[in-house]
Amino acid sequence: MGKEIRLAIVGVGNCTSALLQGLAHYRAAGPSESAGIMHPDLGGYRVTDIRPVAAFDIDARKVGRDLAEACLAPPNNAYRLPGVALSSTGVRVQMGPVLDGVPEHLKGLVEVHQGEPADVVRALREVQAEVLLNCLPTGSALAARHYAQAALEAGVGFVNGMPELIVCDPGFSRRATEHKVP
C-alpha cells in the first residue's frame, strides 16, 4: 500500500518498549519475515508501516529523550530482544498531564517530571497522528480519559491498551461518531 500509520503513544513503559523492539525486529528482518504475526498483511498494511510520531509520559527519566532511548529507561524492565537495536526515532517524549497517572502501586517507581504538560491536542495535530495508543498503567482512569478526549478533538483514532472501559462507553462512542473518528 505504501502508506504509513502515524502512531502517537501515551505511556512509555514496558508495553511500549516491547512494541518498539518488535517494530525494529520486523523492519530489520525484511518483508518476507513474518514469524509471530498472524496476518502479515492486514487491509494492505504491514507491521513495518507503523511509524511512531509522538509520545507522552510523565517520568523525568523519559521526558525530553528520544522515544527509543526513553523506552529503555528505568523503571522499565521489559525483556530485550536479542540482536534488536533500537535506532533513534526522532520523536522526543513530551510531558503529559499527570492527573491520576501515578497509581498507588507505582508511587515508589515513578519520578514525576516537573515541567508543564504538552497541549496533547495540538501535539497530535502538529505531527498528523492517525492513531493514539494508550499504554498507561492500570489505575490511570482520569489520565486515560483525558487522552481519549484529546484524540477525539484532534480527529485521531484511539486504541485503549489498558483495562479502562473507554471505547465501549456509549458517550465516548457517540462523540467519536460525531467527530468522525474511527
WOSUL-V401633 format. One line per field, one symbol per residue. ss: DSSP state (h for helix, s for strand, l for the rest). phi: phi as a letter, one per 30 degrees, with the letter a starting at -180 (. if undefined). burial: 1 if it has 16 or more other C-alpha atoms within 10 Angstrom, else 0. Layout:
ss: ???
phi: ???
burial: ???
This chain:
ss: llllsssssslllhhhhhhhhhhhhhhhhllllllllllllsllslhhhsssssssslsllllllshhhhlllllllllllllllllllllssssllllllllhhhlllllslllllllhhhhhhhllllssssllllllhhhhhhhhhhhhhhllsssslllllllllhhhhhhhhhllll
phi: .icccdccbcjccdddedddddddeddddjddcbejcdbebbiiccedddbdbaabacdddcdicdeddddcdedebdecdeiccddecicddcdcddhcdbdedcedcccddcddddddeddddechdcbccccddejcdddddddddddeddicdbcccbdbdcdcdeddeddddddhcd
burial: 00001111111111111101111111000000000000010000111111111111111111111111111110110000000001000011111111001100000001111000000110110001111111111111101110111111111111110101011000010001000010
